[in-house]
């Protein structure tokens, strides 16, 4: 089984997350992509609860049979680091070939603990170019790894989908629509739960 892993706070999940996951799935001929929402991330604050964020991810991926949600990083005691989550996922899916999907901004702007441990557990680490981070920024981080791990990182160029979770939260706070920037079921959930208003 070739399994893609897309981790994040998904606060809230939006169309760029889904587009990136689908492009990675097709590019690498993955059998599935697991969305891995993080309960208590090490490097950022969250706005909706872990349960609410996981609910939104389930709603967002429900219509794609190749997408699913994995609760490993929700159940971990915080702060949650990717290296620890991947160790748990490797034990959970010992026969899977794992492909990690992350935005270049996440790799370049966030301090990653034990990136070598992360890379050792993967067939590939797919780095999706994102606004605000250059390939050179990412390459400077990858160059700190042992030579045999560097080749596991690949840059993926995709059409830019100019949506971010922080922009969605600001729009919601301002009373502006977010439908079509996130799946309809997610927009309705946000409205029903009155999320991100304050």
Z-matrix of the N, CA and C atoms (Angstrom, degrees):
N
C 1 1.459
C 2 1.530 1 109.11
N 3 1.314 2 116.15 1 126.76
C 4 1.473 3 121.08 2 174.84
C 5 1.529 4 107.06 3 -97.56
N 6 1.332 5 115.58 4 115.98
C 7 1.461 6 121.26 5 -172.32
C 8 1.524 7 110.68 6 -119.26
N 9 1.323 8 115.76 7 124.02
C 10 1.455 9 121.00 8 172.02
C 11 1.514 10 109.73 9 -88.98
N 12 1.319 11 116.17 10 146.45
C 13 1.464 12 122.34 11 179.32
C 14 1.519 13 108.74 12 -124.96
N 15 1.319 14 116.14 13 121.36
C 16 1.463 15 121.17 14 176.34
C 17 1.517 16 107.50 15 -119.59
N 18 1.320 17 115.90 16 105.11
C 19 1.463 18 120.77 17 -179.25
C 20 1.518 19 110.77 18 -96.80
N 21 1.321 20 115.35 19 161.33
C 22 1.461 21 119.52 20 176.82
C 23 1.509 22 111.60 21 164.62
N 24 1.327 23 114.98 22 174.74
C 25 1.463 24 118.95 23 175.98
C 26 1.518 25 110.46 24 -81.10
N 27 1.341 26 117.50 25 -27.86
C 28 1.471 27 122.11 26 -179.60
C 29 1.537 28 109.57 27 48.87
N 30 1.328 29 114.99 28 63.19
C 31 1.467 30 121.58 29 -169.36
C 32 1.527 31 112.59 30 -123.73
N 33 1.368 32 118.90 31 61.19
C 34 1.455 33 129.12 32 5.50
C 35 1.529 34 112.23 33 -99.99
N 36 1.334 35 115.20 34 168.87
C 37 1.464 36 120.92 35 171.89
C 38 1.532 37 108.62 36 -65.83
N 39 1.340 38 117.12 37 147.78
C 40 1.466 39 120.56 38 -178.32
C 41 1.524 40 110.06 39 -144.89
N 42 1.326 41 115.45 40 -179.85
C 43 1.469 42 120.13 41 -171.60
C 44 1.528 43 112.99 42 -65.37
N 45 1.324 44 118.82 43 -28.35
C 46 1.467 45 119.33 44 178.35
C 47 1.525 46 110.70 45 -65.44
N 48 1.335 47 117.95 46 -40.15
C 49 1.471 48 120.59 47 176.25
C 50 1.525 49 110.13 48 -57.08
N 51 1.321 50 116.08 49 -47.00
C 52 1.460 51 121.32 50 -176.13
C 53 1.522 52 111.47 51 -67.92
N 54 1.322 53 116.70 52 -39.47
C 55 1.467 54 121.65 53 179.29
C 56 1.532 55 110.52 54 -64.96
N 57 1.322 56 116.41 55 -45.27
C 58 1.470 57 120.90 56 179.01
C 59 1.528 58 110.49 57 -60.60
N 60 1.331 59 116.17 58 -44.53
C 61 1.466 60 120.39 59 -179.31
C 62 1.527 61 111.16 60 -62.12
N 63 1.318 62 116.38 61 -43.50
C 64 1.469 63 119.79 62 -178.86
C 65 1.527 64 111.29 63 -68.03
N 66 1.318 65 117.12 64 -39.97
C 67 1.471 66 119.93 65 178.38
C 68 1.528 67 110.94 66 -64.27
N 69 1.331 68 117.12 67 -41.77
C 70 1.467 69 120.81 68 177.77
C 71 1.529 70 110.54 69 -64.43
N 72 1.332 71 116.55 70 -39.88
C 73 1.464 72 120.81 71 179.66
C 74 1.529 73 111.11 72 -60.43
N 75 1.325 74 115.63 73 -46.33
C 76 1.459 75 120.15 74 -179.11
C 77 1.528 76 111.03 75 -69.54
N 78 1.325 77 116.24 76 -44.07
C 79 1.475 78 121.32 77 -177.62
C 80 1.518 79 111.81 78 -57.84
N 81 1.341 80 116.67 79 -43.92
C 82 1.466 81 121.37 80 -174.93
C 83 1.524 82 112.66 81 -101.08
N 84 1.348 83 116.62 82 4.86
C 85 1.468 84 121.08 83 -178.10
C 86 1.530 85 110.94 84 53.44
N 87 1.336 86 115.54 85 48.95
C 88 1.462 87 121.08 86 -178.47
C 89 1.527 88 110.33 87 -75.54
N 90 1.323 89 115.69 88 146.02
C 91 1.463 90 120.42 89 175.75
C 92 1.522 91 111.08 90 -73.85
N 93 1.328 92 116.09 91 -30.65
C 94 1.463 93 120.30 92 -179.56
C 95 1.519 94 109.32 93 -161.63
N 96 1.326 95 114.80 94 161.57
C 97 1.463 96 121.14 95 170.28
C 98 1.519 97 107.07 96 -123.13
N 99 1.319 98 115.87 97 124.35
C 100 1.458 99 121.63 98 175.44
C 101 1.527 100 108.99 99 -96.59
N 102 1.310 101 115.95 100 124.30
C 103 1.454 102 121.55 101 172.80
C 104 1.528 103 106.63 102 -86.70
N 105 1.332 104 116.05 103 128.76
C 106 1.462 105 120.87 104 -172.04
C 107 1.534 106 108.76 105 -120.56
N 108 1.347 107 117.35 106 84.97
C 109 1.467 108 118.77 107 179.29
C 110 1.525 109 111.02 108 -68.60
N 111 1.327 110 115.30 109 138.89
C 112 1.464 111 121.52 110 -177.19
C 113 1.530 112 108.92 111 -96.65
N 114 1.325 113 115.84 112 126.72
C 115 1.462 114 120.22 113 -179.44
C 116 1.514 115 112.90 114 -68.68
N 117 1.333 116 116.28 115 -59.65
C 118 1.464 117 121.35 116 -179.36
C 119 1.528 118 109.01 117 -125.61
N 120 1.331 119 117.21 118 86.13
C 121 1.466 120 119.63 119 -176.77
C 122 1.522 121 111.98 120 -65.87
N 123 1.332 122 115.12 121 151.38
C 124 1.465 123 120.00 122 -177.30
C 125 1.523 124 112.63 123 -74.38
N 126 1.333 125 117.85 124 -30.50
C 127 1.465 126 119.47 125 -166.84
C 128 1.519 127 115.70 126 -118.65
N 129 1.320 128 118.22 127 11.59
C 130 1.463 129 117.34 128 177.55
C 131 1.522 130 110.87 129 -155.69
N 132 1.327 131 114.25 130 153.39
C 133 1.464 132 120.15 131 176.05
C 134 1.521 133 109.02 132 -82.89
N 135 1.319 134 116.57 133 152.26
C 136 1.458 135 120.86 134 175.59
C 137 1.523 136 109.09 135 -114.92
N 138 1.326 137 115.55 136 162.94
C 139 1.463 138 121.33 137 -174.20
C 140 1.520 139 112.15 138 -115.40
N 141 1.314 140 117.81 139 -37.62
C 142 1.463 141 121.86 140 172.95
C 143 1.532 142 107.59 141 -99.39
N 144 1.323 143 116.39 142 159.74
C 145 1.466 144 120.51 143 -178.57
C 146 1.529 145 110.27 144 -69.82
N 147 1.335 146 117.57 145 160.48
C 148 1.467 147 119.63 146 175.99
C 149 1.534 148 112.49 147 -54.88
N 150 1.329 149 117.45 148 -42.01
C 151 1.460 150 121.18 149 -179.76
C 152 1.532 151 111.33 150 -63.39
N 153 1.342 152 116.35 151 -43.70
C 154 1.468 153 119.98 152 179.68
C 155 1.526 154 111.09 153 -64.78
N 156 1.321 155 116.89 154 -42.19
C 157 1.460 156 119.60 155 -179.98
C 158 1.525 157 111.05 156 -65.77
N 159 1.342 158 116.76 157 -39.47
C 160 1.469 159 120.21 158 177.19
C 161 1.530 160 110.51 159 -65.56
N 162 1.331 161 117.17 160 -41.71
C 163 1.465 162 120.70 161 177.55
C 164 1.527 163 110.87 162 -57.28
N 165 1.336 164 115.87 163 -43.69
C 166 1.468 165 119.68 164 -179.40
C 167 1.517 166 111.33 165 -64.32
N 168 1.342 167 117.39 166 -38.03
C 169 1.468 168 119.97 167 178.32
C 170 1.528 169 109.96 168 -65.46
N 171 1.322 170 117.57 169 -44.01
C 172 1.470 171 120.27 170 177.47
C 173 1.528 172 110.82 171 -57.09
N 174 1.333 173 116.10 172 -45.18
C 175 1.466 174 119.91 173 179.59
C 176 1.533 175 111.07 174 -62.26
N 177 1.328 176 116.44 175 -39.38
C 178 1.466 177 120.87 176 -176.09
C 179 1.522 178 112.94 177 -68.61
N 180 1.335 179 117.02 178 -34.05
C 181 1.474 180 119.77 179 -173.99
C 182 1.526 181 113.21 180 -98.62
N 183 1.330 182 117.17 181 -1.71
C 184 1.473 183 121.51 182 -171.31
C 185 1.526 184 113.98 183 -58.00
N 186 1.328 185 117.45 184 -29.16
C 187 1.469 186 118.61 185 -175.27
C 188 1.524 187 113.49 186 -93.29
N 189 1.335 188 118.05 187 5.76
C 190 1.463 189 120.52 188 179.73
C 191 1.529 190 108.94 189 -117.72
N 192 1.332 191 118.04 190 110.08
C 193 1.472 192 120.31 191 -176.73
C 194 1.527 193 113.73 192 -65.56
N 195 1.335 194 118.01 193 -14.70
C 196 1.469 195 121.16 194 178.03
C 197 1.530 196 112.43 195 -91.60
N 198 1.328 197 117.16 196 -3.64
C 199 1.463 198 122.01 197 178.77
C 200 1.528 199 109.18 198 -107.56
N 201 1.330 200 116.19 199 144.90
C 202 1.471 201 121.72 200 174.96
C 203 1.531 202 108.20 201 -151.13
N 204 1.317 203 115.37 202 172.39
C 205 1.461 204 121.67 203 -179.93
C 206 1.523 205 108.06 204 -116.50
N 207 1.329 206 116.38 205 136.49
C 208 1.457 207 121.88 206 175.85
C 209 1.529 208 108.30 207 -116.58
N 210 1.338 209 116.59 208 132.21
C 211 1.469 210 121.80 209 -173.37
C 212 1.529 211 114.31 210 -93.67
N 213 1.318 212 117.66 211 8.24
C 214 1.471 213 120.33 212 -175.10
C 215 1.528 214 112.26 213 -53.06
N 216 1.342 215 117.47 214 -48.59
C 217 1.467 216 120.64 215 -175.96
C 218 1.528 217 112.08 216 -78.88
N 219 1.343 218 117.76 217 -12.16
C 220 1.466 219 120.84 218 172.84
C 221 1.519 220 110.23 219 -77.41
N 222 1.332 221 115.76 220 -36.28
C 223 1.460 222 121.51 221 -175.08
C 224 1.525 223 112.84 222 -84.24
N 225 1.336 224 117.71 223 -15.12
C 226 1.462 225 120.41 224 -179.73
C 227 1.528 226 110.63 225 -69.84
N 228 1.336 227 117.21 226 141.01
C 229 1.468 228 118.35 227 170.99
C 230 1.521 229 109.39 228 -68.41
N 231 1.335 230 116.43 229 140.33
C 232 1.459 231 120.32 230 -177.98
C 233 1.513 232 112.06 231 -82.77
N 234 1.327 233 117.51 232 165.38
C 235 1.461 234 125.60 233 -3.37
C 236 1.538 235 111.39 234 -73.48
N 237 1.337 236 114.86 235 143.25
C 238 1.463 237 120.99 236 -175.68
C 239 1.528 238 109.73 237 -94.50
N 240 1.336 239 115.50 238 129.55
C 241 1.469 240 122.02 239 175.80
C 242 1.527 241 109.14 240 -115.86
N 243 1.324 242 115.96 241 143.40
C 244 1.460 243 121.46 242 -176.38
C 245 1.524 244 111.94 243 -57.85
N 246 1.318 245 117.82 244 -38.73
C 247 1.472 246 120.47 245 -178.81
C 248 1.526 247 110.85 246 -58.84
N 249 1.336 248 116.77 247 -40.98
C 250 1.465 249 120.46 248 179.78
C 251 1.529 250 110.71 249 -70.16
N 252 1.335 251 116.74 250 -42.58
C 253 1.466 252 120.56 251 179.45
C 254 1.525 253 110.52 252 -61.48
N 255 1.333 254 116.64 253 -43.51
C 256 1.463 255 119.92 254 -178.84
C 257 1.521 256 112.14 255 -64.61
N 258 1.323 257 116.87 256 -35.71
C 259 1.471 258 119.97 257 176.61
C 260 1.523 259 110.14 258 -61.35
N 261 1.336 260 116.24 259 -41.91
C 262 1.467 261 120.99 260 178.10
C 263 1.532 262 110.98 261 -67.18
N 264 1.334 263 117.14 262 -41.36
C 265 1.457 264 120.80 263 179.66
C 266 1.533 265 111.38 264 -67.10
N 267 1.314 266 116.34 265 -37.38
C 268 1.471 267 120.44 266 177.91
C 269 1.528 268 109.49 267 -62.52
N 270 1.337 269 117.22 268 -39.72
C 271 1.473 270 120.68 269 178.04
C 272 1.532 271 110.80 270 -69.75
N 273 1.317 272 116.59 271 -34.36
C 274 1.469 273 122.06 272 -178.02
C 275 1.530 274 111.50 273 -72.80
N 276 1.335 275 116.09 274 -35.99
C 277 1.466 276 121.83 275 -178.22
C 278 1.538 277 109.13 276 -124.94
N 279 1.331 278 117.34 277 66.59
C 280 1.479 279 119.84 278 -171.11
C 281 1.518 280 114.77 279 -62.85
N 282 1.336 281 117.00 280 -24.26
C 283 1.464 282 119.32 281 -176.86
C 284 1.520 283 113.54 282 -98.34
N 285 1.336 284 117.24 283 -3.34
C 286 1.467 285 120.83 284 -178.58
C 287 1.523 286 111.46 285 -79.36
N 288 1.323 287 115.09 286 147.64
C 289 1.466 288 121.06 287 169.88
C 290 1.532 289 105.67 288 -94.12
N 291 1.330 290 116.96 289 117.99
C 292 1.462 291 121.80 290 -170.63
C 293 1.532 292 112.04 291 -98.87
N 294 1.329 293 114.43 292 134.35
C 295 1.465 294 123.43 293 177.67
C 296 1.530 295 106.80 294 -123.32
N 297 1.324 296 117.04 295 118.34
C 298 1.468 297 119.83 296 -179.54
C 299 1.522 298 108.80 297 -95.15
N 300 1.327 299 115.72 298 137.82
C 301 1.472 300 122.04 299 -177.55
C 302 1.522 301 107.67 300 -117.72
N 303 1.328 302 116.93 301 125.52
C 304 1.465 303 119.83 302 178.96
C 305 1.515 304 109.88 303 -148.78
N 306 1.310 305 115.69 304 152.37
C 307 1.455 306 120.91 305 175.30
C 308 1.515 307 110.73 306 -75.96
N 309 1.333 308 115.77 307 147.18
C 310 1.463 309 120.48 308 178.33
C 311 1.527 310 110.80 309 -58.88
N 312 1.340 311 116.75 310 -33.79
C 313 1.467 312 119.96 311 -179.58
C 314 1.523 313 110.15 312 -63.01
N 315 1.319 314 117.44 313 -39.70
C 316 1.460 315 121.19 314 179.74
C 317 1.529 316 110.89 315 -65.33
N 318 1.315 317 116.49 316 -39.78
C 319 1.464 318 120.09 317 -178.17
C 320 1.527 319 111.38 318 -73.26
N 321 1.334 320 116.56 319 -39.04
C 322 1.467 321 120.34 320 -174.42
C 323 1.527 322 112.83 321 -83.09
N 324 1.330 323 117.37 322 -32.01
C 325 1.467 324 120.01 323 -171.42
C 326 1.522 325 113.61 324 -97.57
N 327 1.321 326 117.87 325 -15.11
C 328 1.459 327 121.44 326 -176.08
C 329 1.516 328 109.54 327 -111.32
N 330 1.327 329 118.19 328 133.46
C 331 1.470 330 118.45 329 176.02
C 332 1.533 331 110.43 330 -69.33
N 333 1.316 332 116.87 331 121.04
C 334 1.469 333 121.67 332 -179.55
C 335 1.518 334 109.38 333 -97.05
N 336 1.316 335 116.78 334 122.64
C 337 1.460 336 120.69 335 174.80
C 338 1.518 337 109.15 336 -84.81
N 339 1.327 338 116.16 337 132.30
C 340 1.468 339 122.47 338 174.92
C 341 1.529 340 112.62 339 57.16
N 342 1.323 341 115.73 340 48.66
C 343 1.470 342 119.90 341 177.85
C 344 1.530 343 110.77 342 -60.14
N 345 1.330 344 116.49 343 -29.30
C 346 1.469 345 119.62 344 177.12
C 347 1.532 346 110.96 345 -65.08
N 348 1.333 347 116.86 346 -37.88
C 349 1.473 348 120.94 347 177.95
C 350 1.528 349 109.68 348 -65.38
N 351 1.342 350 115.73 349 -40.53
C 352 1.464 351 120.80 350 176.74
C 353 1.528 352 109.73 351 -59.21
N 354 1.320 353 116.39 352 -52.96
C 355 1.469 354 121.14 353 -174.61
C 356 1.531 355 112.31 354 -62.23
N 357 1.334 356 117.48 355 -36.60
C 358 1.470 357 120.59 356 -177.67
C 359 1.527 358 112.84 357 -63.33
N 360 1.314 359 116.84 358 -23.55
C 361 1.468 360 120.40 359 -175.70
C 362 1.530 361 113.00 360 -93.24
N 363 1.332 362 115.91 361 2.39
C 364 1.460 363 120.85 362 -172.89
C 365 1.524 364 112.27 363 -116.89
N 366 1.338 365 114.72 364 151.33
C 367 1.456 366 120.01 365 165.88
C 368 1.523 367 108.04 366 -75.96
N 369 1.351 368 115.34 367 -45.73
C 370 1.467 369 120.49 368 178.50
C 371 1.517 370 109.77 369 -145.63
N 372 1.321 371 114.96 370 148.08
C 373 1.462 372 123.44 371 168.90
C 374 1.521 373 105.48 372 -111.15
N 375 1.337 374 116.30 373 108.06
C 376 1.464 375 121.51 374 -176.34
C 377 1.528 376 108.81 375 -90.12
N 378 1.325 377 116.01 376 118.38
C 379 1.464 378 121.87 377 -177.61
C 380 1.524 379 108.17 378 -104.31
N 381 1.320 380 115.90 379 110.47
C 382 1.463 381 121.33 380 -176.97
C 383 1.523 382 109.03 381 -88.86
N 384 1.330 383 116.20 382 122.84
C 385 1.463 384 120.37 383 179.87
C 386 1.523 385 109.41 384 -61.23
N 387 1.340 386 115.14 385 132.73
C 388 1.462 387 120.85 386 -178.38
C 389 1.522 388 109.09 387 -134.24
N 390 1.314 389 115.14 388 156.85
C 391 1.463 390 122.02 389 176.70
C 392 1.523 391 109.36 390 -54.88
N 393 1.332 392 116.37 391 134.77
C 394 1.462 393 120.13 392 174.23
C 395 1.516 394 115.08 393 93.88
N 396 1.334 395 118.21 394 -6.19
C 397 1.462 396 121.03 395 177.78
C 398 1.519 397 109.03 396 -136.22
N 399 1.315 398 115.14 397 136.63
C 400 1.461 399 119.35 398 -179.78
C 401 1.520 400 109.83 399 -102.97
N 402 1.322 401 115.51 400 162.47
C 403 1.463 402 120.52 401 175.94
C 404 1.525 403 110.27 402 -59.59
N 405 1.341 404 116.58 403 -34.60
C 406 1.469 405 120.29 404 179.56
C 407 1.529 406 111.36 405 -63.76
N 408 1.342 407 116.95 406 -38.07
C 409 1.470 408 120.61 407 177.47
C 410 1.533 409 110.40 408 -59.90
N 411 1.312 410 114.98 409 -45.04
C 412 1.465 411 120.28 410 -179.13
C 413 1.526 412 110.50 411 -68.61
N 414 1.331 413 116.59 412 -42.80
C 415 1.463 414 120.27 413 -177.97
C 416 1.524 415 112.07 414 -61.20
N 417 1.330 416 117.28 415 -33.70
C 418 1.473 417 120.40 416 177.81
C 419 1.530 418 110.87 417 -61.58
N 420 1.336 419 116.61 418 -35.35
C 421 1.465 420 120.75 419 178.88
C 422 1.524 421 110.19 420 -75.09
N 423 1.324 422 116.45 421 -44.16
C 424 1.463 423 120.38 422 -178.59
C 425 1.528 424 111.11 423 -63.27
N 426 1.321 425 116.88 424 -33.65
C 427 1.474 426 121.01 425 -178.24
C 428 1.522 427 112.88 426 -65.05
N 429 1.325 428 117.79 427 -15.32
C 430 1.474 429 120.19 428 177.94
C 431 1.529 430 111.68 429 -79.78
N 432 1.327 431 117.52 430 -8.54
C 433 1.465 432 121.51 431 -177.41
C 434 1.525 433 111.22 432 -88.13
N 435 1.331 434 117.05 433 158.19
C 436 1.469 435 119.93 434 173.47
C 437 1.530 436 110.58 435 -58.38
N 438 1.308 437 115.96 436 150.17
C 439 1.465 438 122.09 437 -174.34
C 440 1.514 439 114.62 438 -53.58
N 441 1.359 440 117.04 439 -39.82
C 442 1.465 441 118.87 440 -175.86
C 443 1.528 442 112.72 441 -70.37
N 444 1.340 443 117.42 442 -13.69
C 445 1.472 444 120.26 443 179.88
C 446 1.526 445 112.38 444 -96.17
N 447 1.316 446 116.96 445 -23.83
C 448 1.475 447 119.64 446 -175.91
C 449 1.520 448 112.38 447 -60.60
N 450 1.339 449 116.23 448 -36.67
C 451 1.473 450 119.24 449 -175.77
C 452 1.529 451 112.74 450 -69.87
N 453 1.331 452 117.68 451 -9.72
C 454 1.473 453 120.29 452 179.02
C 455 1.531 454 111.86 453 -78.93
N 456 1.321 455 116.90 454 -13.18
C 457 1.465 456 121.14 455 -179.18
C 458 1.525 457 108.99 456 -93.61
N 459 1.320 458 115.86 457 130.27
C 460 1.467 459 120.44 458 177.92
C 461 1.516 460 109.56 459 -131.93
N 462 1.335 461 115.02 460 133.94
C 463 1.468 462 120.27 461 174.59
C 464 1.525 463 109.29 462 -78.16
N 465 1.322 464 116.24 463 136.88
C 466 1.462 465 122.23 464 178.32
C 467 1.527 466 107.83 465 -121.51
N 468 1.316 467 115.43 466 117.44
C 469 1.470 468 120.05 467 177.91
C 470 1.513 469 109.10 468 -95.82
N 471 1.324 470 115.73 469 124.57
C 472 1.463 471 121.95 470 179.05
C 473 1.523 472 108.91 471 -130.14
N 474 1.334 473 117.38 472 159.06
C 475 1.471 474 118.13 473 170.54
C 476 1.524 475 109.34 474 -57.66
N 477 1.314 476 115.84 475 136.39
C 478 1.466 477 119.82 476 -178.04
C 479 1.521 478 110.30 477 -73.71
N 480 1.320 479 115.83 478 127.79
C 481 1.459 480 121.85 479 172.52
C 482 1.524 481 105.50 480 -106.96
N 483 1.341 482 114.96 481 105.81
C 484 1.465 483 120.26 482 -170.18
C 485 1.514 484 114.11 483 -78.16
N 486 1.331 485 116.08 484 64.04
C 487 1.465 486 121.80 485 178.82
C 488 1.517 487 107.51 486 -130.67
N 489 1.317 488 116.48 487 137.59
C 490 1.460 489 120.28 488 172.52
C 491 1.525 490 108.52 489 -135.43
N 492 1.317 491 115.98 490 156.39
C 493 1.467 492 120.45 491 179.97
C 494 1.524 493 110.79 492 -62.55
N 495 1.338 494 116.69 493 -38.00
C 496 1.472 495 118.95 494 -179.63
C 497 1.529 496 110.91 495 -64.65
N 498 1.332 497 117.17 496 -37.79
C 499 1.466 498 120.23 497 176.92
C 500 1.529 499 111.01 498 -65.95
N 501 1.320 500 116.58 499 -39.97
C 502 1.466 501 119.54 500 176.99
C 503 1.527 502 110.68 501 -61.86
N 504 1.323 503 116.60 502 -44.48
C 505 1.476 504 119.24 503 179.97
C 506 1.528 505 110.98 504 -61.31
N 507 1.339 506 116.62 505 -39.90
C 508 1.469 507 120.02 506 179.06
C 509 1.526 508 111.18 507 -65.58
N 510 1.329 509 116.79 508 -40.72
C 511 1.461 510 120.29 509 178.46
C 512 1.532 511 110.54 510 -63.05
N 513 1.314 512 116.10 511 -43.75
C 514 1.467 513 120.20 512 -179.52
C 515 1.526 514 110.03 513 -63.20
N 516 1.323 515 115.56 514 -44.24
C 517 1.473 516 120.58 515 179.53
C 518 1.529 517 110.78 516 -60.15
N 519 1.332 518 116.06 517 -34.81
C 520 1.467 519 121.12 518 -179.12
C 521 1.531 520 112.69 519 -85.27
N 522 1.333 521 116.73 520 -0.75
C 523 1.461 522 119.85 521 179.82
C 524 1.515 523 113.83 522 79.15
N 525 1.340 524 117.59 523 20.29
C 526 1.467 525 122.08 524 -178.57
C 527 1.531 526 109.93 525 -95.53
N 528 1.335 527 118.06 526 153.47
C 529 1.468 528 120.06 527 -176.67
C 530 1.528 529 112.65 528 -71.51
N 531 1.344 530 114.87 529 147.61
C 532 1.473 531 120.76 530 174.92
C 533 1.530 532 110.54 531 -124.55
N 534 1.314 533 117.02 532 1.17
C 535 1.454 534 119.32 533 177.27
C 536 1.532 535 109.26 534 -58.84
N 537 1.311 536 116.59 535 138.14
C 538 1.468 537 126.81 536 -175.66
C 539 1.526 538 113.17 537 80.02
N 540 1.332 539 118.14 538 -11.15
C 541 1.465 540 120.20 539 168.67
C 542 1.530 541 109.56 540 -91.56
N 543 1.311 542 115.16 541 -19.66
C 544 1.458 543 123.63 542 173.93
C 545 1.528 544 105.90 543 -138.95
N 546 1.323 545 119.38 544 155.77
C 547 1.466 546 118.49 545 -179.57
C 548 1.525 547 112.43 546 -56.01
N 549 1.315 548 116.51 547 149.73
C 550 1.465 549 121.51 548 -176.65
C 551 1.523 550 111.84 549 -55.18
N 552 1.331 551 116.90 550 -41.81
C 553 1.470 552 119.87 551 -179.43
C 554 1.525 553 111.24 552 -61.88
N 555 1.340 554 116.96 553 -34.23
C 556 1.474 555 120.88 554 178.13
C 557 1.524 556 109.95 555 -72.08
N 558 1.333 557 117.08 556 -44.34
C 559 1.471 558 120.25 557 178.19
C 560 1.524 559 110.60 558 -58.61
N 561 1.333 560 116.38 559 -40.38
C 562 1.468 561 120.29 560 179.37
C 563 1.526 562 111.40 561 -68.39
N 564 1.317 563 117.47 562 -37.23
C 565 1.466 564 122.16 563 177.70
C 566 1.528 565 110.07 564 -63.89
N 567 1.334 566 116.63 565 -44.87
C 568 1.468 567 121.44 566 178.83
C 569 1.526 568 110.04 567 -59.35
N 570 1.317 569 115.94 568 -43.39
C 571 1.466 570 121.40 569 179.60
C 572 1.533 571 110.68 570 -64.69
N 573 1.318 572 115.36 571 -45.75
C 574 1.469 573 120.47 572 -177.41
C 575 1.524 574 111.63 573 -64.71
N 576 1.342 575 116.27 574 -39.20
C 577 1.467 576 121.24 575 -177.78
C 578 1.539 577 112.26 576 -87.87
N 579 1.336 578 115.51 577 -5.50
C 580 1.476 579 120.32 578 -178.70
C 581 1.535 580 111.75 579 57.45
N 582 1.338 581 115.44 580 43.17
C 583 1.458 582 120.65 581 -178.48
C 584 1.528 583 111.39 582 -79.77
N 585 1.316 584 115.07 583 151.59
C 586 1.476 585 124.34 584 172.44
C 587 1.531 586 114.37 585 63.36
N 588 1.303 587 116.92 586 16.07
C 589 1.480 588 118.81 587 -179.70
C 590 1.523 589 111.49 588 -77.56
N 591 1.332 590 115.89 589 -31.22
C 592 1.454 591 118.67 590 -177.30
C 593 1.508 592 110.42 591 -105.97
